[in-house]
Structures are given as structure tokens and as C-alpha cells.
């Protein structure tokens, strides 16, 4: 269905205004409680600052790269760092730029999702899905943060929307070229963008098979779209080849998860992002209940979808194939990443598929208006309950930390299942003594920390490398860093900054975590600074001197 351009402008303009209200309101509510930078944010900000200074895309190197302190990374593509670096050119700080980029895309999220789904569901239902997506736990948790999750989702949604619309355009070349540019940009932001590239090709192949698209049109579309992708991908591949000798060097540390466990983790995240209910999310771990509740519901939606599919015009069939291909492949890539690398399969990854599934459900319920309204009301209620519970929990945590200068005392009065990681960072970021302590260490010192990326964001002038420390009694990490530094940077002093983690504060001997650390490292390290919530250790030299 097509609308006059003025009406279309009003419709999407209204969604843009609604996106501003959602992002601004939830940012204001989260600001007193939540630290807006995650571990990945630090590397992005570092790369943006180095790039802005004309030194390339560099971040803190690993210990095995000593004596080099900063190096290009093989962990993530550089797209987000370049976006942040471009905003820095306007004269603002890298921290602010990283937050602005993420929140700007959060503002666009309702509009982008509606744009992608409207060719299939009509504008009204697509707009409802856009609002639900922007209010989902995944969007609320990550739109506020300086993270790639929401920007990636928005780029994918706009790309899919253009691909869907190009099927009915006479002059489709600009739309396909722009879709390719957006797809390539999404790939430059996250490795998971590969799922989008494969999904587009699969959708056209399937469309030809079901006669929703001619072979000639499919090839023409894919060639033009591919040119757009190449504009972003070829420079990325060329950079990778020059720096790393590989077109695709990105990798993570190996992990060991089974496919069934990985699938359940993903389904749990999907249910959480869809419903906002932890109780429903736990269905993923109850196989019998999942079958009893999930299979009839999925079968009902599939039946209604098939009924609608018979009435669909070729353009709608193509859109269904496109959205379904992306949802399936995006889900598979997360499950594989979880199994192979131990990537967190929480809502931040599930949210990339949730909005598509909402759109497909809205289409399946096209002739069931009352049922769609009921589902919308339930999902909105779930999001309201989630937001209320989240803000209440963060408020209680903030009160506990405010009442005691020692984190371990605050943790003792809070429920064991509450994760305190973000609050620990929030409080330490306000402590000026920590960055001052690190800054004044000897210039030639090698500095490691169990919270290296967090400390690195506070102390830009020094390289803070990683110390693997699973618990306060884990001595392997201390021995490993001492051995590496002795081999790769002999004669340089080694300092270890230990910050308590949620696991340390929740352990059976949480109140003695500082003493346990000192005892664990006693064979090689001495505690030279002890504060309420962190401690600094120094490696003894070969003569035993401190």
C-alpha cells in the first residue's frame, strides 16, 4: 500500500518523535544508576581517539605482544570506531561521541523497524512492532550504552526495508545500491553482519524457486546490491590483508559449549527480549514445559501465516522470505558463536532476531485484529513490568552501595542473584584516587588488571593489559603474567591492579577477598597499596626487593 509523500512523512516523523521520547526518557531514568560503558566500549573509544590523532585504529595490545603497548585488534571490525571517530571531528570527547552514536540510533529504532516491516504488515502494525522493539529489554539495556547492538539493528532494518521496497520499484537501482551500502556498513560494525549478507542471497534464491521473483530480476538486484556492499567491504578486506595478512582475521578465545546448551541460552534470551519476563525466559531450561507451551503457539502462528501467505502478492512473499532468512541465519550465527567462543547469548544478541519475529507474528495475525491487540497489550505490559523491576532493583543496589564505602558490605545485604558488575564500575568511576594511583606508576611499568578494559577507560595515558583472574584464590593468572613479562619485557616492573568482581563479592569468603588475593599472589607479588575497593600489587624483583 502506498501513501502520498506528505502522509508518509507525517507517519514516520511521528515515529521519529516517539523514538526521541523513548530514548530521552529511558536515558534520564537510567543515568543515576547505570554506568554507560561496557568492556567493548573501551576499545572502540581508544581506536576512535588514536584514529582522530592520525595514528590509525589502535587499542591496548595483549601481554603476548609486549613490548608493544598498542596495536590493531583482530577481535572486532572497525566500523563503530570510525563512526565515533567521525563524530569526534565535531569537537566533542570520544566518550560523549560513543554515547551519542548509540543513542542516536536508538532514537531511529522505531522508525527503522517500521520501515522494514511496513511492506509486509502495513504501517500501523509495523509501527507497533517498532515501538515494542525500542522498549524491549535488549534495546533498553544496550541503547543506553556505548555499544554496537542498536546501531547494527537499525542499519539492518533500513537495509531490509529498502530491499523489500525495491521489488515494486521501476527505478530500483538507487534503493538496491543504498541497501548494499547499509548492509556493508552493518558488516563493518559487527562480524554477525555476515548473516545479513548470506540471508539476502538466500532470499533471492528462494524467491526464484517459489516464483516470487524472476531469475533476471534477482541477478540484477543482487549485482547492484553487491556493488553497494563492496563499497564498504572491499576497503575493510584490503585493510585486513595489509595489517593481518587475512581478509577475515577476526577471532575470539575458544570455549566449550554443547549445541543444546547454546540453543537454550539463545532461546532464553529470545523469550526475555520478547516478553520482558524472566519467568518466561526460564522456559528454555524446562524442555517439557517448553514443548507443551511453545509448540501449540508456534503451530498456531505458522498455520495463520500460511493462510496469509496464500493471499500474499509476490512482493509480500519476497519480504517474508527475506525477513525469515535473516531471522534464521542471525539466530544460527549466535548459537554457533555461543558454542565455539562462549559468546554471551543474552538479549543483546537475541534482540537482532526478536523484532523480525514480531513482524512475522503481526503478519500471521493480520486477519485477527483483536488477537493482535491482545498480544500487543501483553507485550507492552511485560515491558512496563520489566522496566519497573529493573529500576527498582538498581535503586536498591544504589542505596546499598551509598550506605557503605566497602563494596563487600553492600553486597552482603543484597540478594545473591543480583548482578553488581555495573554498579561496581559506576562507583569506581567516581573515585578519583584510582586513576591517580595508576597514572603515577613508573613510566616503564607494565600494568595489568582483572578489569583491564574498565581501568583503561579511566586512565587513557597508560596501557592496561589483561590479568586472567577467575577467583580470589586463582594463582595461575599471576604466574602467567609474571612469566610473560619476564620473557617479553625483562627488567620492567610489573604491577597488578585488582578490582573486586561480582563473583568475588558473591563468593563464600567474600569479606576476605583482599586477604585471599594477597595470599594467592604471595609467592611472587607484594601488596603495596590497599584501598577499600581495590588493591595494587607489585612483582618482586629477582633479589626479592619490593
VEXDREN-2710 file (C-alpha; in Angstrom, 1 decimal):
% VEXDREN-2710
k/r/px/py/pz
1/UNK/0.0/0.0/0.0
2/UNK/1.4/3.4/-0.9
3/UNK/0.7/6.7/0.7
4/UNK/1.1/10.3/-0.5
5/UNK/4.5/11.5/0.4
6/UNK/3.2/14.1/2.9
7/UNK/1.2/11.5/4.8
8/UNK/4.2/9.2/4.8
9/UNK/6.4/12.0/6.1
10/UNK/3.9/12.6/9.0
11/UNK/3.7/8.9/9.9
12/UNK/7.4/8.3/10.0
13/UNK/8.1/11.8/11.5
14/UNK/5.7/10.8/14.4
15/UNK/7.7/7.6/14.9
16/UNK/10.9/9.7/15.0
17/UNK/9.5/11.9/17.7
18/UNK/8.3/8.9/19.6
19/UNK/11.8/7.5/19.3
20/UNK/13.2/10.7/20.8
21/UNK/10.8/10.5/23.7
22/UNK/11.7/6.8/24.4
23/UNK/15.4/7.3/24.2
24/UNK/15.5/10.5/26.2
25/UNK/13.1/9.3/28.9
26/UNK/14.9/5.9/29.5
27/UNK/18.3/7.6/29.4
28/UNK/17.2/10.0/32.1
29/UNK/15.8/7.1/34.2
30/UNK/19.0/5.0/33.8
31/UNK/21.6/7.7/34.3
32/UNK/21.5/7.8/38.1
33/UNK/22.0/4.1/38.3
34/UNK/23.9/2.6/35.4
35/UNK/27.4/3.0/34.1
36/UNK/27.0/3.6/30.3
37/UNK/30.3/1.9/29.1
38/UNK/30.9/-1.8/28.7
39/UNK/34.2/-3.6/28.1
40/UNK/33.8/-3.4/24.4
41/UNK/33.2/0.4/24.6
42/UNK/36.7/1.0/25.8
43/UNK/38.3/-0.5/22.7
44/UNK/36.0/1.5/20.5
45/UNK/36.8/4.7/22.2
46/UNK/40.6/4.0/22.2
47/UNK/40.5/3.3/18.4
48/UNK/38.5/6.4/17.7
49/UNK/40.9/8.6/19.7
50/UNK/44.0/7.1/18.0
51/UNK/42.3/7.5/14.6
52/UNK/41.4/11.1/15.4
53/UNK/45.1/11.7/16.3
54/UNK/46.2/10.3/13.0
55/UNK/47.8/7.1/14.5
56/UNK/45.4/4.5/13.0
57/UNK/42.9/2.3/14.7
58/UNK/44.8/1.1/17.8
59/UNK/43.8/-0.3/21.1
60/UNK/45.7/-1.8/24.1
61/UNK/47.8/-4.8/23.0
62/UNK/47.8/-8.2/24.7
63/UNK/50.6/-9.2/27.0
64/UNK/51.9/-11.6/24.3
65/UNK/52.5/-8.5/22.1
66/UNK/54.9/-6.9/24.5
67/UNK/57.0/-4.7/24.3
68/UNK/54.3/-3.2/22.0
69/UNK/51.7/-1.5/24.1
70/UNK/49.1/-0.6/21.5
71/UNK/48.1/-2.5/18.3
72/UNK/45.3/-3.1/15.8
73/UNK/42.7/-5.6/17.0
74/UNK/41.7/-8.9/15.4
75/UNK/38.6/-9.1/17.7
76/UNK/36.1/-6.7/16.1
77/UNK/35.7/-4.8/12.8
78/UNK/36.5/-1.1/12.9
79/UNK/33.1/0.3/11.7
80/UNK/31.8/1.6/15.1
81/UNK/35.2/3.1/15.9
82/UNK/35.2/5.0/12.7
83/UNK/31.6/6.3/13.3
84/UNK/32.7/7.5/16.8
85/UNK/35.9/9.0/15.3
86/UNK/33.8/10.9/12.7
87/UNK/31.7/12.4/15.5
88/UNK/34.8/13.4/17.4
89/UNK/35.7/15.6/14.4
90/UNK/32.9/17.9/15.7
91/UNK/35.0/18.8/18.7
92/UNK/33.4/16.6/21.4
93/UNK/35.0/13.9/23.6
94/UNK/35.3/10.3/22.5
95/UNK/33.2/9.2/25.5
96/UNK/30.4/11.5/24.6
97/UNK/30.6/10.7/20.9
98/UNK/30.3/6.9/21.6
99/UNK/27.2/7.5/23.6
100/UNK/25.7/9.9/21.1
101/UNK/26.1/7.4/18.3
102/UNK/24.4/4.6/20.2
103/UNK/21.5/6.8/21.4
104/UNK/21.0/8.4/18.0
105/UNK/20.4/5.0/16.5
106/UNK/18.1/4.2/19.5
107/UNK/16.0/7.2/18.5
108/UNK/15.8/5.8/15.0
109/UNK/14.9/2.3/16.1
110/UNK/11.0/2.6/16.0
111/UNK/11.2/4.2/12.6
112/UNK/13.7/1.7/11.2
113/UNK/11.8/-1.4/12.3
114/UNK/8.5/0.1/11.0
115/UNK/10.3/0.9/7.7
116/UNK/11.4/-2.7/7.4
117/UNK/8.1/-4.3/8.3
118/UNK/5.6/-2.0/6.7
119/UNK/5.8/-3.6/3.2
120/UNK/4.5/-6.8/4.8
121/UNK/2.2/-5.8/7.7
122/UNK/1.1/-2.3/6.7
123/UNK/2.3/0.8/8.6
124/UNK/0.1/0.6/11.7
125/UNK/1.2/-2.8/12.8
126/UNK/4.8/-2.1/11.7
127/UNK/4.8/1.0/13.9
128/UNK/3.5/-1.1/16.9
129/UNK/6.4/-3.6/16.3
130/UNK/8.9/-0.7/16.1
131/UNK/7.8/0.7/19.5
132/UNK/7.8/-2.7/21.1
133/UNK/11.3/-3.3/19.7
134/UNK/12.6/0.1/21.1
135/UNK/11.2/-0.7/24.5
136/UNK/12.4/-4.3/24.6
137/UNK/15.0/-5.4/27.3
138/UNK/17.7/-5.7/24.7
139/UNK/17.1/-2.1/23.5
140/UNK/16.8/-0.6/27.0
141/UNK/19.9/-2.3/28.2
142/UNK/22.1/-1.6/25.2
143/UNK/20.6/1.6/23.6
144/UNK/21.7/3.5/26.7
145/UNK/25.3/2.0/26.5
146/UNK/28.0/2.9/24.0
147/UNK/27.6/-0.4/22.2
148/UNK/27.1/-1.6/18.6
149/UNK/23.9/-3.5/19.2
150/UNK/21.3/-0.9/18.4
151/UNK/23.2/0.8/15.6
152/UNK/23.7/-2.6/13.9
153/UNK/20.0/-3.4/14.3
154/UNK/18.9/-0.1/12.8
155/UNK/21.3/-0.5/9.8
156/UNK/20.0/-4.0/9.1
157/UNK/16.4/-2.9/9.4
158/UNK/16.8/0.0/6.9
159/UNK/18.6/-2.3/4.5
160/UNK/15.9/-4.9/4.7
161/UNK/13.2/-2.2/4.2
162/UNK/14.9/-0.9/1.0
163/UNK/15.3/-4.5/-0.3
164/UNK/11.6/-5.2/0.2
165/UNK/10.5/-1.9/-1.4
166/UNK/12.8/-2.4/-4.4
167/UNK/10.7/-5.3/-5.6
168/UNK/7.9/-2.9/-6.7
169/UNK/10.0/0.0/-7.9
170/UNK/10.5/0.8/-11.5
171/UNK/13.7/2.7/-10.7
172/UNK/15.1/0.3/-8.2
173/UNK/18.9/0.9/-8.7
174/UNK/19.3/3.7/-6.1
175/UNK/17.3/1.6/-3.5
176/UNK/19.4/-1.5/-4.1
177/UNK/22.6/0.4/-4.1
178/UNK/21.8/2.1/-0.8
179/UNK/20.6/-1.2/0.7
180/UNK/24.0/-2.6/-0.2
181/UNK/25.9/0.3/1.4
182/UNK/23.9/-0.2/4.6
183/UNK/24.5/-3.9/4.6
184/UNK/28.2/-3.4/4.1
185/UNK/28.2/-0.8/6.9
186/UNK/26.4/-3.3/9.2
187/UNK/29.1/-5.9/8.4
188/UNK/31.8/-3.3/9.2
189/UNK/30.2/-2.8/12.6
190/UNK/29.9/-6.5/13.6
191/UNK/31.0/-9.8/12.3
192/UNK/27.4/-11.0/12.7
193/UNK/26.7/-8.8/9.6
194/UNK/27.7/-11.9/7.6
195/UNK/24.3/-13.4/8.5
196/UNK/22.6/-10.4/6.7
197/UNK/24.8/-10.8/3.5
198/UNK/24.0/-14.6/3.3
199/UNK/20.3/-14.0/4.1
200/UNK/19.9/-11.6/1.2
201/UNK/21.3/-14.1/-1.3
202/UNK/19.3/-17.0/0.2
203/UNK/16.1/-14.9/0.0
204/UNK/16.6/-14.2/-3.7
205/UNK/17.3/-17.9/-4.4
206/UNK/14.2/-18.9/-2.6
207/UNK/12.1/-16.2/-4.3
208/UNK/13.1/-17.5/-7.7
209/UNK/12.2/-21.1/-6.6
210/UNK/8.7/-20.0/-5.4
211/UNK/8.3/-17.7/-8.4
212/UNK/8.1/-14.5/-6.3
213/UNK/10.9/-13.1/-8.4
214/UNK/12.3/-13.7/-11.9
215/UNK/15.8/-15.0/-12.4
216/UNK/16.8/-11.9/-14.4
217/UNK/15.5/-9.5/-11.8
218/UNK/17.1/-11.5/-8.9
219/UNK/20.5/-11.4/-10.6
220/UNK/20.2/-7.7/-11.5
221/UNK/19.2/-6.8/-7.9
222/UNK/22.0/-8.9/-6.4
223/UNK/24.6/-7.4/-8.7
224/UNK/23.7/-3.8/-7.8
225/UNK/23.3/-4.6/-4.1
226/UNK/26.6/-6.4/-4.2
227/UNK/28.3/-3.3/-5.6
228/UNK/26.9/-1.3/-2.6
229/UNK/28.2/-4.0/-0.2
230/UNK/31.6/-4.0/-2.0
231/UNK/32.0/-0.2/-1.4
232/UNK/32.2/-0.9/2.3
233/UNK/33.6/-4.5/2.4
234/UNK/36.5/-4.1/-0.1
235/UNK/38.3/-1.3/1.8
236/UNK/37.7/-3.4/5.0
237/UNK/39.2/-6.6/3.5
238/UNK/42.1/-4.6/2.0
239/UNK/42.9/-3.1/5.4
240/UNK/42.7/-6.5/7.0
241/UNK/45.0/-8.1/4.4
242/UNK/47.6/-5.3/4.7
243/UNK/47.6/-5.4/8.5
244/UNK/47.0/-9.1/9.3
245/UNK/47.6/-11.0/6.1
246/UNK/44.0/-12.2/6.1
247/UNK/40.7/-10.9/4.7
248/UNK/38.8/-12.1/7.8
249/UNK/41.1/-12.1/10.8
250/UNK/38.5/-11.7/13.5
251/UNK/38.5/-14.3/16.2
252/UNK/37.8/-14.9/19.8
253/UNK/39.1/-17.2/22.5
254/UNK/37.8/-20.8/22.2
255/UNK/35.2/-22.1/24.6
256/UNK/33.4/-25.4/25.1
257/UNK/29.6/-25.4/25.0
258/UNK/27.2/-28.0/23.6
259/UNK/24.8/-27.1/20.8
260/UNK/21.8/-27.9/23.1
261/UNK/23.1/-25.6/25.8
262/UNK/23.8/-22.9/23.3
263/UNK/20.4/-23.2/21.8
264/UNK/18.7/-23.0/25.2
265/UNK/20.8/-19.9/26.1
266/UNK/19.7/-18.2/22.9
267/UNK/16.0/-19.2/23.4
268/UNK/16.1/-17.9/26.9
269/UNK/17.4/-14.5/25.6
270/UNK/14.8/-14.5/22.9
271/UNK/12.0/-15.1/25.3
272/UNK/13.3/-12.5/27.7
273/UNK/13.6/-9.8/24.9
274/UNK/10.2/-10.7/23.5
275/UNK/8.3/-10.8/26.8
276/UNK/10.3/-8.9/29.3
277/UNK/9.7/-11.7/31.8
278/UNK/12.4/-13.8/33.4
279/UNK/9.8/-16.4/34.3
280/UNK/9.0/-16.9/30.6
281/UNK/12.7/-16.9/29.7
282/UNK/13.3/-19.8/32.1
283/UNK/11.0/-21.9/29.9
284/UNK/14.1/-22.5/27.7
285/UNK/15.5/-24.7/30.5
286/UNK/12.3/-26.7/31.1
287/UNK/12.1/-28.9/28.0
288/UNK/8.7/-30.5/28.7
289/UNK/7.0/-27.2/29.6
290/UNK/8.6/-25.6/26.5
291/UNK/7.1/-28.2/24.3
292/UNK/3.7/-28.0/26.0
293/UNK/3.5/-24.2/25.8
294/UNK/5.7/-23.4/22.8
295/UNK/4.8/-25.9/20.2
296/UNK/1.0/-25.2/20.1
297/UNK/1.6/-21.5/20.0
298/UNK/4.2/-21.8/17.2
299/UNK/2.0/-24.2/15.3
300/UNK/-1.0/-21.8/15.5
301/UNK/1.1/-18.9/14.3
302/UNK/2.5/-21.0/11.5
303/UNK/-1.0/-22.0/10.4
304/UNK/-2.2/-18.4/10.3
305/UNK/1.0/-17.4/8.5
306/UNK/0.3/-20.0/5.8
307/UNK/-3.2/-18.8/5.4
308/UNK/-2.0/-15.2/4.9
309/UNK/0.8/-16.4/2.6
310/UNK/-1.8/-17.8/0.1
311/UNK/-3.2/-14.3/-0.2
312/UNK/0.1/-12.6/-0.5
313/UNK/1.3/-10.8/-3.6
314/UNK/4.8/-11.7/-4.9
315/UNK/6.4/-8.6/-3.2
316/UNK/5.0/-9.7/0.2
317/UNK/6.2/-13.3/-0.4
318/UNK/9.7/-11.9/-1.1
319/UNK/9.6/-9.8/2.1
320/UNK/8.6/-12.9/4.1
321/UNK/11.5/-14.9/2.7
322/UNK/13.9/-12.0/3.3
323/UNK/12.9/-11.5/6.9
324/UNK/12.6/-15.2/7.7
325/UNK/16.0/-15.9/6.1
326/UNK/17.6/-13.1/8.2
327/UNK/15.9/-14.2/11.5
328/UNK/17.0/-17.8/11.0
329/UNK/20.6/-17.1/10.0
330/UNK/21.1/-14.4/12.6
331/UNK/19.9/-16.9/15.2
332/UNK/22.2/-19.7/13.9
333/UNK/25.2/-17.5/13.9
334/UNK/24.6/-16.5/17.6
335/UNK/24.2/-20.2/18.6
336/UNK/27.4/-21.2/16.8
337/UNK/29.3/-18.3/18.4
338/UNK/28.0/-19.3/21.8
339/UNK/29.1/-22.9/21.3
340/UNK/32.5/-22.1/19.7
341/UNK/33.6/-18.9/21.6
342/UNK/31.3/-18.8/24.6
343/UNK/29.8/-15.6/23.4
344/UNK/27.1/-14.3/25.7
345/UNK/23.8/-15.4/24.2
346/UNK/21.7/-12.9/26.2
347/UNK/19.2/-10.4/25.0
348/UNK/21.8/-8.2/23.3
349/UNK/22.2/-10.9/20.6
350/UNK/18.7/-12.2/20.7
351/UNK/17.3/-8.7/20.0
352/UNK/18.6/-8.9/16.5
353/UNK/16.0/-11.6/15.7
354/UNK/13.2/-10.5/18.0
355/UNK/11.9/-7.6/16.0
356/UNK/11.8/-9.7/12.9
357/UNK/9.8/-12.4/14.7
358/UNK/7.4/-9.7/16.0
359/UNK/6.8/-8.6/12.4
360/UNK/6.2/-12.1/11.1
361/UNK/3.8/-12.7/14.0
362/UNK/2.0/-9.4/13.2
363/UNK/1.6/-10.6/9.6
364/UNK/0.3/-14.0/10.7
365/UNK/-2.3/-12.2/12.8
366/UNK/-3.3/-9.8/10.0
367/UNK/-6.9/-11.0/9.9
368/UNK/-7.1/-11.4/13.7
369/UNK/-7.2/-7.8/14.9
370/UNK/-8.4/-8.5/18.4
371/UNK/-5.8/-11.2/19.0
372/UNK/-3.1/-8.8/17.7
373/UNK/-4.3/-6.1/20.1
374/UNK/-4.3/-8.5/23.0
375/UNK/-0.7/-9.7/22.1
376/UNK/0.4/-6.1/21.9
377/UNK/-1.2/-5.2/25.3
378/UNK/0.5/-8.2/26.9
379/UNK/4.0/-7.4/25.4
380/UNK/3.6/-3.7/26.5
381/UNK/2.6/-4.8/30.0
382/UNK/5.6/-7.1/30.1
383/UNK/7.9/-4.3/29.1
384/UNK/6.4/-2.0/31.7
385/UNK/6.9/-4.6/34.5
386/UNK/10.5/-5.2/33.3
387/UNK/11.3/-1.5/33.4
388/UNK/9.8/-1.0/36.8
389/UNK/11.5/-4.1/38.3
390/UNK/14.9/-3.1/36.7
391/UNK/14.7/0.5/38.0
392/UNK/13.6/-0.6/41.5
393/UNK/16.4/-3.2/41.6
394/UNK/19.0/-0.7/40.5
395/UNK/17.7/1.8/43.1
396/UNK/18.1/-0.7/45.9
397/UNK/21.6/-1.5/44.7
398/UNK/22.5/2.2/44.6
399/UNK/21.2/2.7/48.2
400/UNK/23.2/-0.3/49.5
401/UNK/26.4/1.0/47.9
402/UNK/25.8/4.5/49.1
403/UNK/25.4/3.3/52.7
404/UNK/28.8/1.6/52.8
405/UNK/32.2/2.6/51.5
406/UNK/33.2/-1.0/51.1
407/UNK/31.5/-2.9/48.2
408/UNK/31.7/-6.2/50.1
409/UNK/29.5/-4.8/52.8
410/UNK/26.9/-3.5/50.3
411/UNK/26.9/-6.9/48.5
412/UNK/26.2/-8.7/51.8
413/UNK/22.8/-7.0/52.2
414/UNK/21.6/-7.6/48.6
415/UNK/20.0/-10.8/47.1
416/UNK/22.6/-13.2/45.8
417/UNK/21.2/-13.4/42.3
418/UNK/21.5/-9.6/41.7
419/UNK/24.5/-8.9/39.4
420/UNK/26.5/-6.0/40.8
421/UNK/29.1/-5.6/38.0
422/UNK/27.7/-2.4/36.6
423/UNK/27.3/-0.8/40.0
424/UNK/30.9/-1.6/40.9
425/UNK/32.1/0.2/37.8
426/UNK/29.7/3.1/38.4
427/UNK/31.1/3.7/41.9
428/UNK/34.8/3.2/40.9
429/UNK/34.4/5.6/38.0
430/UNK/33.6/8.3/40.6
431/UNK/36.7/7.5/42.7
432/UNK/39.5/9.9/41.6
433/UNK/42.1/8.1/43.7
434/UNK/42.2/5.0/41.4
435/UNK/43.2/6.8/38.1
436/UNK/45.6/9.0/40.1
437/UNK/47.3/5.9/41.5
438/UNK/47.7/4.2/38.1
439/UNK/48.9/7.4/36.4
440/UNK/51.7/7.9/38.8
441/UNK/53.2/4.4/38.4
442/UNK/56.7/4.3/36.8
443/UNK/56.7/5.2/33.1
444/UNK/58.3/1.9/32.1
445/UNK/55.9/-0.2/34.2
446/UNK/53.8/-3.0/32.8
447/UNK/50.3/-2.7/34.3
448/UNK/47.7/-5.5/34.3
449/UNK/44.3/-5.7/35.9
450/UNK/41.5/-8.2/36.2
451/UNK/39.2/-5.4/35.0
452/UNK/41.6/-4.0/32.4
453/UNK/39.1/-2.5/29.9
454/UNK/37.3/-0.7/32.7
455/UNK/40.5/0.7/34.2
456/UNK/41.8/1.6/30.7
457/UNK/38.8/3.9/30.1
458/UNK/39.6/5.8/33.3
459/UNK/43.3/6.0/32.6
460/UNK/43.9/6.9/28.9
461/UNK/47.6/7.7/29.2
462/UNK/48.7/4.2/30.2
463/UNK/48.2/0.8/28.6
464/UNK/46.3/-1.6/31.0
465/UNK/46.7/-5.2/30.0
466/UNK/44.6/-8.2/31.0
467/UNK/45.1/-10.4/34.0
468/UNK/43.1/-13.6/34.0
469/UNK/41.7/-14.0/37.5
470/UNK/38.6/-16.3/37.9
471/UNK/38.6/-16.0/41.7
472/UNK/40.5/-14.6/44.6
473/UNK/42.2/-18.0/45.0
474/UNK/43.3/-18.3/41.4
475/UNK/47.1/-18.2/41.3
476/UNK/47.5/-19.2/37.6
477/UNK/46.9/-15.7/36.3
478/UNK/49.6/-14.2/38.5
479/UNK/52.1/-16.8/37.5
480/UNK/51.2/-16.4/33.8
481/UNK/51.7/-12.6/33.6
482/UNK/54.9/-12.8/35.6
483/UNK/56.3/-15.4/33.1
484/UNK/55.2/-13.4/30.0
485/UNK/56.6/-10.1/31.3
486/UNK/59.9/-11.8/32.2
487/UNK/60.2/-13.2/28.7
488/UNK/59.0/-10.3/26.6
489/UNK/59.8/-7.2/28.8
490/UNK/62.6/-8.2/31.1
491/UNK/63.7/-5.7/33.7
492/UNK/60.4/-3.7/33.6
493/UNK/58.4/-3.5/36.8
494/UNK/55.1/-5.3/36.8
495/UNK/52.0/-4.0/38.7
496/UNK/48.7/-5.8/39.2
497/UNK/45.6/-3.7/40.0
498/UNK/42.9/-5.9/41.4
499/UNK/39.3/-4.7/41.4
500/UNK/36.5/-6.8/43.0
501/UNK/34.2/-8.5/40.6
502/UNK/30.6/-9.7/41.2
503/UNK/31.9/-13.3/41.6
504/UNK/34.4/-12.2/44.3
505/UNK/31.8/-10.3/46.2
506/UNK/29.4/-13.2/46.0
507/UNK/31.9/-16.0/46.9
508/UNK/31.8/-17.9/50.1
509/UNK/34.7/-15.9/51.5
510/UNK/33.8/-12.5/50.0
511/UNK/34.6/-10.5/53.1
512/UNK/38.2/-11.6/52.9
513/UNK/38.8/-11.2/49.2
514/UNK/41.7/-8.8/49.7
515/UNK/43.5/-11.1/52.1
516/UNK/42.9/-14.1/49.8
517/UNK/44.3/-12.2/46.8
518/UNK/47.4/-11.3/48.9
519/UNK/47.9/-14.9/49.9
520/UNK/47.3/-16.2/46.4
521/UNK/50.0/-13.9/45.0
522/UNK/52.3/-14.0/48.0
523/UNK/54.9/-16.2/46.3
524/UNK/55.8/-13.5/43.7
525/UNK/53.9/-10.3/44.5
526/UNK/53.5/-7.9/47.4
527/UNK/50.6/-5.6/48.2
528/UNK/51.8/-2.1/48.0
529/UNK/48.5/-0.2/48.1
530/UNK/45.3/-1.3/49.8
531/UNK/42.1/0.6/49.5
532/UNK/38.5/-0.2/50.4
533/UNK/37.6/-1.5/47.0
534/UNK/40.8/-2.3/45.1
535/UNK/44.5/-3.2/45.8
536/UNK/47.7/-2.8/43.9
537/UNK/50.4/-5.5/43.9
538/UNK/54.0/-5.4/42.6
539/UNK/56.1/-8.2/41.3
540/UNK/59.2/-8.7/43.4
541/UNK/62.5/-8.4/41.6
542/UNK/64.8/-11.4/41.4
543/UNK/66.6/-10.3/44.6
544/UNK/63.3/-10.3/46.5
545/UNK/63.1/-6.5/46.8
546/UNK/59.8/-4.7/46.6
END
